[in-house]
Amino acid sequence: MPSSRHFCQPFCSNLQFATTTRISSFEFMHALAYLNKYFYKYRGRMLAGILFVTISNLFGIMPAKLIRYALDQAEHRYRGTSSPNHSISAMSF
């Protein structure tokens, strides 16, 4: 059975290289600043994408609230109690 030192040797040399070659935060942000021209060029598409994701998340929540409302109404009708004074249009989505 090989020793643990022999087994780790190829990985340790790569790990040592990764820890010695660090990029400063300034260099990292400077590299990301290169993308700013694309953000500006495609800002309309990016805003449309953010809008559509937000709307899809809202529509993902709405069915759960509608089901809760329907089950509450069914429970009140089954028990014969007066239903809460909520209308479906007054629900907060």
C-alpha atoms as an extended CHARMM CRD file, in Angstrom:
* protein
*
        93  EXT
         1         1  MET       CA              0.0000000000        0.0000000000        0.0000000000  PROA      1               0.0000000000
         2         2  PRO       CA              1.5120000000        3.3940000000       -0.9190000000  PROA      2               0.0000000000
         3         3  SER       CA              2.1800000000        5.8370000000        1.8340000000  PROA      3               0.0000000000
         4         4  SER       CA             -0.0720000000        8.8590000000        2.2260000000  PROA      4               0.0000000000
         5         5  ARG       CA              2.8070000000       11.1750000000        1.3750000000  PROA      5               0.0000000000
         6         6  HSD       CA              3.3580000000        9.4490000000       -1.9530000000  PROA      6               0.0000000000
         7         7  PHE       CA             -0.3770000000        9.4640000000       -2.7190000000  PROA      7               0.0000000000
         8         8  CYS       CA             -0.7670000000       13.1940000000       -1.9340000000  PROA      8               0.0000000000
         9         9  GLN       CA              2.3450000000       14.3650000000       -3.7380000000  PROA      9               0.0000000000
        10        10  PRO       CA              0.7370000000       15.2240000000       -7.1300000000  PROA      10              0.0000000000
        11        11  PHE       CA             -2.1120000000       17.0480000000       -5.4210000000  PROA      11              0.0000000000
        12        12  CYS       CA              0.0510000000       18.9000000000       -2.9380000000  PROA      12              0.0000000000
        13        13  SER       CA              2.1930000000       20.4780000000       -5.6260000000  PROA      13              0.0000000000
        14        14  ASN       CA             -0.9330000000       21.8780000000       -7.3270000000  PROA      14              0.0000000000
        15        15  LEU       CA             -2.3110000000       23.0740000000       -4.0150000000  PROA      15              0.0000000000
        16        16  GLN       CA              0.9390000000       24.8330000000       -3.1950000000  PROA      16              0.0000000000
        17        17  PHE       CA              0.8690000000       26.5990000000       -6.5780000000  PROA      17              0.0000000000
        18        18  ALA       CA             -2.7210000000       27.7310000000       -5.9980000000  PROA      18              0.0000000000
        19        19  THR       CA             -1.9320000000       29.2160000000       -2.6050000000  PROA      19              0.0000000000
        20        20  THR       CA              1.2030000000       31.0470000000       -3.7500000000  PROA      20              0.0000000000
        21        21  THR       CA             -0.3460000000       32.7110000000       -6.8010000000  PROA      21              0.0000000000
        22        22  ARG       CA             -3.0370000000       34.9020000000       -5.3170000000  PROA      22              0.0000000000
        23        23  ILE       CA             -4.7920000000       37.6440000000       -7.2240000000  PROA      23              0.0000000000
        24        24  SER       CA             -5.3170000000       40.8720000000       -5.3560000000  PROA      24              0.0000000000
        25        25  SER       CA             -8.8560000000       42.1950000000       -5.0810000000  PROA      25              0.0000000000
        26        26  PHE       CA             -7.9240000000       45.1850000000       -7.2530000000  PROA      26              0.0000000000
        27        27  GLU       CA             -6.7150000000       42.9300000000      -10.0650000000  PROA      27              0.0000000000
        28        28  PHE       CA             -9.8240000000       40.8020000000       -9.7540000000  PROA      28              0.0000000000
        29        29  MET       CA            -12.1840000000       43.8110000000       -9.9300000000  PROA      29              0.0000000000
        30        30  HSD       CA            -10.1900000000       45.2530000000      -12.8120000000  PROA      30              0.0000000000
        31        31  ALA       CA            -10.7520000000       42.0330000000      -14.7330000000  PROA      31              0.0000000000
        32        32  LEU       CA            -14.4930000000       42.2580000000      -14.0380000000  PROA      32              0.0000000000
        33        33  ALA       CA            -14.5840000000       45.9060000000      -15.1150000000  PROA      33              0.0000000000
        34        34  TYR       CA            -13.9700000000       44.6510000000      -18.6410000000  PROA      34              0.0000000000
        35        35  LEU       CA            -17.5650000000       43.3310000000      -18.6360000000  PROA      35              0.0000000000
        36        36  ASN       CA            -19.0980000000       46.7710000000      -17.9910000000  PROA      36              0.0000000000
        37        37  LYS       CA            -19.2970000000       47.5960000000      -21.6910000000  PROA      37              0.0000000000
        38        38  TYR       CA            -21.4430000000       44.5030000000      -22.2280000000  PROA      38              0.0000000000
        39        39  PHE       CA            -23.6960000000       45.4020000000      -19.3020000000  PROA      39              0.0000000000
        40        40  TYR       CA            -24.2100000000       48.8190000000      -20.8630000000  PROA      40              0.0000000000
        41        41  LYS       CA            -24.7040000000       47.4660000000      -24.3750000000  PROA      41              0.0000000000
        42        42  TYR       CA            -27.2890000000       44.8640000000      -23.3110000000  PROA      42              0.0000000000
        43        43  ARG       CA            -28.8810000000       46.7650000000      -20.4200000000  PROA      43              0.0000000000
        44        44  GLY       CA            -32.3700000000       46.5550000000      -21.9530000000  PROA      44              0.0000000000
        45        45  ARG       CA            -32.1890000000       42.7870000000      -22.2430000000  PROA      45              0.0000000000
        46        46  MET       CA            -30.7840000000       42.5090000000      -18.7400000000  PROA      46              0.0000000000
        47        47  LEU       CA            -33.5930000000       44.6250000000      -17.2760000000  PROA      47              0.0000000000
        48        48  ALA       CA            -36.1810000000       42.6310000000      -19.2360000000  PROA      48              0.0000000000
        49        49  GLY       CA            -34.6630000000       39.4190000000      -17.8780000000  PROA      49              0.0000000000
        50        50  ILE       CA            -34.7990000000       40.6970000000      -14.3030000000  PROA      50              0.0000000000
        51        51  LEU       CA            -38.4180000000       41.7640000000      -14.8370000000  PROA      51              0.0000000000
        52        52  PHE       CA            -39.4410000000       38.3750000000      -16.2510000000  PROA      52              0.0000000000
        53        53  VAL       CA            -37.7130000000       36.4730000000      -13.4360000000  PROA      53              0.0000000000
        54        54  THR       CA            -39.4910000000       38.6580000000      -10.8610000000  PROA      54              0.0000000000
        55        55  ILE       CA            -42.8730000000       38.1250000000      -12.5270000000  PROA      55              0.0000000000
        56        56  SER       CA            -42.3240000000       34.3660000000      -12.7780000000  PROA      56              0.0000000000
        57        57  ASN       CA            -41.4570000000       34.2250000000       -9.0640000000  PROA      57              0.0000000000
        58        58  LEU       CA            -44.6590000000       36.0970000000       -8.2200000000  PROA      58              0.0000000000
        59        59  PHE       CA            -46.7250000000       33.7270000000      -10.3500000000  PROA      59              0.0000000000
        60        60  GLY       CA            -44.9910000000       30.8380000000       -8.5990000000  PROA      60              0.0000000000
        61        61  ILE       CA            -46.3010000000       32.0900000000       -5.2480000000  PROA      61              0.0000000000
        62        62  MET       CA            -49.8220000000       32.9450000000       -6.4080000000  PROA      62              0.0000000000
        63        63  PRO       CA            -51.1570000000       29.3810000000       -6.9300000000  PROA      63              0.0000000000
        64        64  ALA       CA            -50.2930000000       28.4630000000       -3.3360000000  PROA      64              0.0000000000
        65        65  LYS       CA            -52.2510000000       31.4340000000       -2.0150000000  PROA      65              0.0000000000
        66        66  LEU       CA            -55.2120000000       30.6610000000       -4.2710000000  PROA      66              0.0000000000
        67        67  ILE       CA            -55.2780000000       27.0390000000       -3.0820000000  PROA      67              0.0000000000
        68        68  ARG       CA            -55.1450000000       28.1880000000        0.5410000000  PROA      68              0.0000000000
        69        69  TYR       CA            -58.0610000000       30.5330000000       -0.1030000000  PROA      69              0.0000000000
        70        70  ALA       CA            -60.0830000000       27.7900000000       -1.8340000000  PROA      70              0.0000000000
        71        71  LEU       CA            -59.4500000000       25.3100000000        0.9830000000  PROA      71              0.0000000000
        72        72  ASP       CA            -60.4450000000       27.8870000000        3.6000000000  PROA      72              0.0000000000
        73        73  GLN       CA            -63.6980000000       28.5450000000        1.7250000000  PROA      73              0.0000000000
        74        74  ALA       CA            -64.4120000000       24.8120000000        1.4200000000  PROA      74              0.0000000000
        75        75  GLU       CA            -63.7320000000       24.3070000000        5.1390000000  PROA      75              0.0000000000
        76        76  HSD       CA            -66.0950000000       27.1180000000        6.1090000000  PROA      76              0.0000000000
        77        77  ARG       CA            -68.8410000000       25.7550000000        3.8600000000  PROA      77              0.0000000000
        78        78  TYR       CA            -68.3730000000       22.2210000000        5.2130000000  PROA      78              0.0000000000
        79        79  ARG       CA            -68.5760000000       23.3760000000        8.8310000000  PROA      79              0.0000000000
        80        80  GLY       CA            -71.4510000000       25.7010000000        8.0980000000  PROA      80              0.0000000000
        81        81  THR       CA            -69.7040000000       28.6650000000        9.6480000000  PROA      81              0.0000000000
        82        82  SER       CA            -69.6810000000       32.0680000000        8.1090000000  PROA      82              0.0000000000
        83        83  SER       CA            -66.7720000000       32.4940000000        5.7640000000  PROA      83              0.0000000000
        84        84  PRO       CA            -64.2020000000       35.1320000000        6.5120000000  PROA      84              0.0000000000
        85        85  ASN       CA            -64.8790000000       38.5290000000        5.0640000000  PROA      85              0.0000000000
        86        86  HSD       CA            -62.2810000000       38.0880000000        2.3390000000  PROA      86              0.0000000000
        87        87  SER       CA            -62.8420000000       38.3060000000       -1.3220000000  PROA      87              0.0000000000
        88        88  ILE       CA            -60.4720000000       36.7980000000       -3.8200000000  PROA      88              0.0000000000
        89        89  SER       CA            -59.6920000000       40.2520000000       -5.1930000000  PROA      89              0.0000000000
        90        90  ALA       CA            -58.7490000000       41.5120000000       -1.7220000000  PROA      90              0.0000000000
        91        91  MET       CA            -56.0650000000       38.8610000000       -1.2580000000  PROA      91              0.0000000000
        92        92  SER       CA            -52.5640000000       40.2140000000       -1.0420000000  PROA      92              0.0000000000
        93        93  PHE       CA            -50.2710000000       38.6040000000       -3.5490000000  PROA      93              0.0000000000
